């Protein structure tokens, strides 16, 4: 999650997924929605000051938070420092809560697809750039996470996409060779990083194209 969303453009990444026995999903922009506009507005309002300056600090300081190097309160104190202000403990708590809420919407059709694959016996796994507070919220809120053989949350594995270590961690945890994994992500740089290690990639542009790549009807 350590970047603003960007439009995905289909690239030359043939899926040919039928002979791959594990589908490794990205979360945000694939199964979960990108940050909501209402949520973004609420965050900027809670932080006060200039919205462009806020978002610059938010994203610039995000990677260590996603990787688990800093806690939510420490991250927000860093954001305050970058903005030349201070957040009270109560403000920090509200910012953490609002940040989690802004990333909490999911795509029901993609949840259905994950459950369909799991019901058919197709192994699925998850690799997401996500901070601890949001990961804990998803675990508490969404029972469909139980379908994933591995949930590789960046905040817990010490690596964030597109770092090679993130993909290697998944391969080690799954106990498989790269060619047995199809990685689904909505960002080209993440796909290319996986492909550099021998993992096959599918650049996600929507459920219909992914279902076709997986050889599923409907």
N, C-alpha and C positions, 0 to 999 in steps of 0.2 A: 504494500500500500504506500510505499515511500515515493509517491509521485502523483501529480494531478492526472486525472483520466485523460486519455488521448483517443482519438478515433482510430479504430482498428481498420486496417486496409488488408484485404486478402492478399496473401503472398504465395510464393511457390513452395508451399509446405504440404506435400501429399500426405494424407492421413493413412490410407490403406490399413485401417485399424483392425480388420477382421483377424489378423494373425498376431495381434498384440493382446496379451492377456491381462494387462493392468492399465486402467485409464487414470492418469494423475491430473486432477483438476486444480486450477487456480480458483480462488474464491471470488474476489471483488472484480466485477465486470464480467463474470461468467455465471456463478451460482448466486452470488449476492450482488445487489445493485451498487453502483458507485455512490458516493456521498450525495445525499439529497440536497436540493437547492434550499429547501426550508431549513434543513439542518445546518447548512453552511451559513445562512443568514443569521441563525440563532447564535452560532459560534462567534461570528464576527461582532455581533451586537454585544455579547457577553464580554468579549475582550476589549471593546471600545477602540477608539482611535481610527486610524486609516485602514480600510479594508485591504488595499494592495499591500501595505506594509505587513499587515497581519498574515496574509496568505504567503507572503515571501518567507516570513519567519516560520510559519506552520510547516511548510514543505521542506525548507532548508534544514531544519532541525529534526525532521521526522525519522530519517534512517536509523539513528541509534535507538530511538524509541521502539520502532518496529522490530529491531534486532534484539531487544531486551537488555540493552546496555544501560538504559535509564528507566526509571518508573514514570508513571503518568504524572504525578505531582512534580517530579524533577523536570520532566519535559516542559510542562507548562510554566515553571519558573524560568526556564531558559527562554521560552517564547516571550515572557514578560521582560526579561533582560534585553532581548533583541529589540523590543518595542520601546525601551527606555521607561518602563513603568513597573509597578508591582501588582501582583494579584494576592488578595488575602486568601487564607486557607479555604474560606467558604467559596470564593470565586473559583479557585482551583478545582474544588469538588464539583461545582456546577459545570465547569468547562470539560472535565473528564466525562461527566454524565452526558453532556450535550454531544461531545465527540463520539461517544459510543452510540448514542441514538442516531446520529447522522449517517452511520454506516450499517444500520441494522436491518434494512429492507432486503428481501430476497426475491428471486425470480421463481415463482411457483412452478413454471414449466420446466425449469432446470432442476429443481428439487424432485419433481416427478421423474425426470430422466435418470437422476442418480438412483432413485428408489427402483426404477425399472431395471437398471443394470444390476443392482444388487440382488433383486429378486430372481434375475436370470442366472445368477452365480458368477457374474462378471466382476472381478476384483476392482475396486475403486480406491483411490487415495487422494489426499488433499495437500497442496503446498500453497501457503498463503503468507504474504507479508502483512503481519497483524500484530498490534501491541497486546500486552497481557490483559489489560482491562477489557478490551474488545473480545479477545479469545475466550476469556472466562464468561462474558455475557453470552456469546454464541453457544458455549457448552451448556449453559443453564437454560437457554431459551429454545434451542433447536435439537429435537431428538434425532433428526436425520443424520447428524454427524456420526452416529453409531455405525452407519453403513461403511465408513471409510476404514480400510485396513490400517492406514497410517494417516494421522493428522499432523502434518509438519508445519507448525506455526513458527514463523521466524523468531518471535520473541522467546521461544523455548529451545530452538536448535542452534541459535547463535549465528545464523546465516540468513540473508535476505536475497531474493531474486534481484538481479540476475547473477549474483555471485555463484561461481561453480560449486562452492561448498553446500549450497542449498539443495542442489540436485543430487550431489553425491550422498548427502545425508539421507535423502529419500531412497536412493538405490540401496544403500546399506541397510536401512530399516526394513525395506521390502524384501531384501535378500535376492534381488534379481539383477540380471545384466541389462544394460541400457536399452538394447533393441527390443526388450519385452515390454517397454513402457511407451504409452502414447500420452504426451503432455498437452493439455488444453489450456491456453491462456489468451487473453485479449491484447497482449502487448508483444510486438514483434521482437523487441530486444530480449524478452524473457524466453521466447520460443527459440531464438537463435542461440542463446546461451545453453539451453538444454540440448539442442541439436549438436553443438560443439562437443558434447560428451557422448554422443551416439544415441541419445533419446530422440524418438520421432516426435514431431510437433504438429499441432493443429491450431492455427490462428483463429480464435473464436470470433465470429461475427453474428452469431445467433443460433438458437436451438435447432432450427430446421437444417442448416448446413452441417451442424455437428451430428445430428441424427443420421443424415445421409452418409457422412464420413464413417460413422460407426456401423453402417449397414442395417439401420433400424427403420421401420416403416412409420409413417405418420408424422 
